[in-house]
């Protein structure tokens, strides 16, 4: 059985403004555990970060997207 690493969540959790850092950490854990080829994980990470930034921008414009 190979060792599996779990996420080391920082203090404050999801609602403390550290969501992009949590997404990056999630990507690193998935890459270490080799759940999929690295290039697929890289694409998923970039898509997740793009969605996060788009939602932040739309909320800034006044379009409340949750």
C-alpha positions in Angstrom: 0.0 0.0 0.0 1.4 3.4 -0.9 1.3 6.3 1.5 -1.4 8.9 0.9 -1.0 12.5 1.9 -3.9 14.5 3.2 -4.3 18.3 3.0 -2.8 20.4 5.8 -5.5 23.0 6.1 -4.3 26.4 7.3 -5.9 28.2 10.2 -9.0 30.1 9.2 -10.3 27.6 6.7 -12.2 28.3 3.5 -13.9 31.6 4.5 -10.7 33.4 5.6 -9.7 34.7 2.1 -7.2 31.9 1.5 -9.2 30.0 -1.0 -6.7 30.2 -3.9 -4.0 28.9 -1.5 -6.3 26.0 -0.6 -6.9 25.2 -4.3 -3.1 25.2 -4.9 -2.5 22.9 -1.9 -5.2 20.6 -3.2 -3.5 20.4 -6.5 -0.2 19.6 -4.9 -1.7 16.8 -2.8 -3.5 15.3 -5.8 -0.2 15.4 -7.8 1.7 13.7 -5.0 -0.9 11.0 -4.7 -0.9 10.6 -8.5 -4.7 10.4 -9.0 -4.4 11.5 -12.6 -1.6 12.6 -15.1 0.0 15.8 -14.0 -1.0 17.7 -17.2 -4.7 16.9 -16.5 -4.4 18.1 -12.9 -2.6 21.3 -14.1 -5.5 22.0 -16.5 -8.1 21.4 -13.7 -6.2 23.7 -11.3 -6.1 26.5 -13.9 -9.8 26.1 -14.6 -10.7 26.2 -10.9 -8.5 29.3 -10.3 -10.1 31.0 -13.4 -13.6 30.2 -12.1 -12.7 31.7 -8.7 -11.3 34.9 -10.2 -14.3 35.2 -12.6 -16.7 34.8 -9.7 -14.8 37.4 -7.6 -14.9 39.9 -10.5 -18.6 39.3 -11.2 -19.4 39.8 -7.5 -17.3 43.0 -7.6 -19.5 44.2 -10.5 -22.6 43.6 -8.4 -23.7 40.4 -10.1 -24.0 38.1 -7.0 -22.7 34.8 -8.2 -22.4 32.1 -5.5 
